[in-house]
Amino acid sequence: LSGAPVEDPVVMSKIRQNLREKHARHVADLRAYYDSEIQSLKQQLEANLSCECFKKLVYLYVLNRCEQLDAALNEASARIKALENKNNLLEKQVAEWRERFQALSSTSRALQERLEDTRATHKDKDNTISRLQSRLRELEEAFEKAYKLSDNKNTRLKEENKMFQNLLGEYESLGKEHERVKDTLNTTENKLLDANTQISDLKRTILKLEAQLKQVEHENMLKLRH
């Protein structure tokens, strides 16, 4: 365990398991020690004391002291149990927040990729619109020249007018598509900002929970030493 990183969940789980085992052994040792002391005191009293009244006083004192020690032992056991429960709850919360953080990170990466794709598509649409606008200007100039040169070229003018109308319709369609792409891009950017905000909140929450977890483990060590 000494060679593994402290942040490893497996290492942290083994450390907490060792702490619980130490707590259990410590409580058992304390109970055995007090039981041995009580039994020794009883044997000494029975062997050395002959006065019945004094025996009763000493017995009451020892009994009271035993009750106090037993109450202290129960209180320490309850405190250790409460700390272990709190520790388990914090572990579950940290695991849940980490899973949610990973899910949001995946969503953020997907949104980022989608945003890049949308930007690339938007750039292609802009280039296409620019080419269509240039072509439209060329057709307008050609139409004006043809109209000025001769009125007898009605057929050609009609064809060019038809081509012009078709190109104009395509331009309008691409303009509408361009607006939809812009709206999609804005929506994707907003979702990405929301995801980044949630990720920042989750990072702060995870740091707070890990700090609480370290504090609980520190309290466990202090309680064990006590």
C-alpha positions as CSV (number, residue, x, y, z in Angstrom):
1,L,0.0,0.0,0.0
2,S,2.9,2.3,0.7
3,G,3.9,2.3,-3.0
4,A,0.4,3.1,-4.4
5,P,-1.0,6.7,-4.7
6,V,-3.2,7.8,-1.8
7,E,-6.0,8.9,-4.2
8,D,-6.4,5.3,-5.4
9,P,-10.0,4.2,-4.4
10,V,-8.7,0.6,-3.8
11,V,-6.0,1.9,-1.5
12,M,-8.4,4.2,0.4
13,S,-10.8,1.3,0.8
14,K,-8.1,-1.0,2.2
15,I,-6.9,1.8,4.6
16,R,-10.5,2.3,5.9
17,Q,-11.0,-1.5,6.3
18,N,-7.7,-1.7,8.3
19,L,-8.9,1.2,10.5
20,R,-12.2,-0.5,11.2
21,E,-10.4,-3.7,12.1
22,K,-8.1,-1.8,14.4
23,H,-11.1,-0.1,16.0
24,A,-12.8,-3.5,16.6
25,R,-9.6,-5.0,18.1
26,H,-9.1,-1.9,20.2
27,V,-12.6,-2.1,21.7
28,A,-12.2,-5.8,22.3
29,D,-8.9,-5.2,24.0
30,L,-10.4,-2.5,26.2
31,R,-13.3,-4.7,27.2
32,A,-11.0,-7.6,28.0
33,Y,-8.7,-5.3,30.0
34,Y,-11.5,-3.9,32.1
35,D,-13.0,-7.3,32.7
36,S,-9.7,-8.6,33.8
37,E,-9.2,-5.6,36.1
38,I,-12.6,-6.1,37.6
39,Q,-12.1,-9.8,38.2
40,S,-8.7,-9.1,39.8
41,L,-10.2,-6.5,42.1
42,K,-12.9,-8.9,43.1
43,Q,-10.4,-11.6,43.9
44,Q,-8.2,-9.3,45.9
45,L,-11.2,-8.1,47.9
46,E,-12.4,-11.6,48.6
47,A,-8.8,-12.7,49.6
48,N,-7.7,-9.7,51.8
49,L,-10.8,-8.1,53.3
50,S,-12.6,-9.6,56.3
51,C,-14.9,-6.7,57.3
52,E,-18.3,-7.3,55.8
53,C,-19.2,-3.6,56.0
54,F,-16.0,-2.5,54.3
55,K,-16.5,-5.2,51.7
56,K,-19.9,-3.8,50.9
57,L,-18.5,-0.3,50.5
58,V,-15.6,-1.4,48.3
59,Y,-17.9,-3.6,46.3
60,L,-20.3,-0.7,45.7
61,Y,-17.4,1.5,44.7
62,V,-16.0,-1.1,42.4
63,L,-19.5,-1.7,40.9
64,N,-20.0,2.0,40.4
65,R,-16.5,2.3,38.8
66,C,-17.3,-0.6,36.5
67,E,-20.5,1.0,35.4
68,Q,-18.7,4.2,34.6
69,L,-16.0,2.4,32.6
70,D,-18.7,0.4,30.8
71,A,-20.6,3.5,30.0
72,A,-17.4,5.2,28.7
73,L,-16.6,2.1,26.6
74,N,-20.2,2.1,25.2
75,E,-19.9,5.8,24.4
76,A,-16.6,5.3,22.6
77,S,-18.0,2.4,20.6
78,A,-21.1,4.4,19.6
79,R,-18.8,7.3,18.6
80,I,-16.7,5.0,16.5
81,K,-19.8,3.5,14.9
82,A,-21.2,7.0,14.1
83,L,-17.9,8.0,12.5
84,E,-17.8,4.9,10.5
85,N,-21.4,5.5,9.3
86,K,-20.5,9.1,8.4
87,N,-17.4,7.9,6.6
88,N,-19.4,5.4,4.5
89,L,-22.0,8.0,3.6
90,L,-19.3,10.4,2.5
91,E,-17.7,7.6,0.4
92,K,-21.0,7.0,-1.3
93,Q,-21.5,10.7,-2.0
94,V,-18.0,11.0,-3.4
95,A,-18.6,8.0,-5.7
96,E,-21.9,9.5,-6.9
97,W,-20.4,12.9,-7.6
98,R,-17.5,11.3,-9.5
99,E,-19.8,9.3,-11.7
100,R,-21.9,12.5,-12.4
101,F,-18.7,14.4,-13.1
102,Q,-17.5,11.8,-15.6
103,A,-20.9,11.8,-17.3
104,L,-20.9,15.6,-17.6
105,S,-17.3,15.5,-18.9
106,S,-18.3,13.0,-21.6
107,T,-21.3,15.2,-22.5
108,S,-19.1,18.3,-22.6
109,R,-16.6,16.5,-24.9
110,A,-19.5,15.4,-27.2
111,L,-20.9,19.0,-27.2
112,Q,-17.4,20.4,-28.0
113,E,-17.0,18.0,-30.9
114,R,-20.5,18.8,-32.2
115,L,-19.7,22.5,-31.8
116,E,-16.5,22.1,-33.9
117,D,-18.4,20.2,-36.6
118,T,-21.1,22.9,-36.6
119,R,-18.5,25.6,-37.0
120,A,-16.9,23.7,-39.8
121,T,-20.3,23.3,-41.5
122,H,-21.1,27.0,-40.9
123,K,-17.8,28.0,-42.5
124,D,-18.5,25.8,-45.5
125,K,-22.0,27.4,-45.8
126,D,-20.4,30.9,-45.6
127,N,-18.0,30.0,-48.4
128,T,-20.8,28.7,-50.5
129,I,-22.9,31.8,-50.0
130,S,-19.9,34.0,-50.8
131,R,-19.4,32.1,-54.1
132,L,-23.1,32.4,-54.9
133,Q,-23.1,36.1,-54.2
134,S,-20.1,36.5,-56.5
135,R,-21.9,34.4,-59.2
136,L,-25.0,36.4,-58.7
137,R,-23.2,39.7,-59.2
138,E,-21.6,38.3,-62.4
139,L,-25.0,37.2,-63.7
140,E,-26.5,40.6,-62.9
141,E,-23.7,42.3,-64.8
142,A,-24.1,39.9,-67.7
143,F,-27.9,40.5,-67.7
144,E,-27.5,44.2,-67.8
145,K,-24.9,44.0,-70.7
146,A,-27.1,41.7,-72.7
147,Y,-30.2,43.9,-72.1
148,K,-28.2,47.0,-73.4
149,L,-26.7,45.2,-76.4
150,S,-29.9,44.0,-78.1
151,D,-33.6,43.7,-77.6
152,N,-33.7,40.9,-80.1
153,K,-32.1,38.4,-77.8
154,N,-35.2,37.8,-75.8
155,T,-34.8,34.1,-75.7
156,R,-31.3,34.3,-74.3
157,L,-32.4,36.9,-71.8
158,K,-35.3,34.6,-70.7
159,E,-32.9,31.8,-70.2
160,E,-30.5,33.9,-68.3
161,N,-33.4,35.3,-66.3
162,K,-34.6,31.8,-65.5
163,M,-31.1,30.9,-64.5
164,F,-30.9,34.0,-62.4
165,Q,-34.2,33.2,-60.7
166,N,-33.1,29.6,-60.0
167,L,-29.8,30.9,-58.6
168,L,-31.7,33.5,-56.5
169,G,-33.9,30.7,-55.1
170,E,-30.9,28.6,-54.3
171,Y,-29.3,31.6,-52.6
172,E,-32.4,32.2,-50.5
173,S,-32.6,28.6,-49.5
174,L,-28.9,28.6,-48.5
175,G,-29.5,31.8,-46.6
176,K,-32.3,30.1,-44.6
177,E,-30.1,27.1,-44.0
178,H,-27.3,29.5,-42.9
179,E,-29.7,31.0,-40.3
180,R,-30.7,27.5,-39.0
181,V,-27.0,26.6,-38.7
182,K,-26.3,29.8,-36.8
183,D,-29.2,29.0,-34.4
184,T,-27.9,25.5,-33.9
185,L,-24.4,26.8,-33.2
186,N,-25.7,29.3,-30.6
187,T,-27.8,26.5,-28.9
188,T,-24.8,24.2,-28.8
189,E,-22.5,26.9,-27.4
190,N,-25.1,27.6,-24.6
191,K,-25.3,23.9,-23.8
192,L,-21.5,23.8,-23.6
193,L,-21.4,26.7,-21.3
194,D,-24.0,25.1,-19.0
195,A,-22.0,21.8,-19.0
196,N,-18.8,23.6,-18.2
197,T,-20.6,25.5,-15.3
198,Q,-21.9,22.2,-13.9
199,I,-18.5,20.6,-14.2
200,S,-17.0,23.5,-12.2
201,D,-19.7,23.1,-9.5
202,L,-19.1,19.3,-9.4
203,K,-15.3,19.8,-9.0
204,R,-15.9,22.2,-6.1
205,T,-18.4,19.7,-4.5
206,I,-16.0,16.8,-4.9
207,L,-13.1,18.8,-3.3
208,K,-15.4,19.7,-0.4
209,L,-16.5,16.1,0.1
210,E,-13.0,14.8,-0.1
211,A,-12.0,17.4,2.5
212,Q,-14.8,16.2,4.8
213,L,-13.7,12.6,4.2
214,K,-10.2,13.4,5.2
215,Q,-11.5,15.2,8.3
216,V,-13.6,12.2,9.3
217,E,-10.6,9.9,8.8
218,H,-8.5,12.2,10.9
219,E,-11.2,12.1,13.7
220,N,-11.2,8.3,13.5
221,M,-7.4,8.2,14.0
222,L,-7.6,10.6,16.9
223,K,-10.4,8.6,18.5
224,L,-8.4,5.4,18.0
225,R,-5.3,6.9,19.6
226,H,-7.5,8.2,22.5
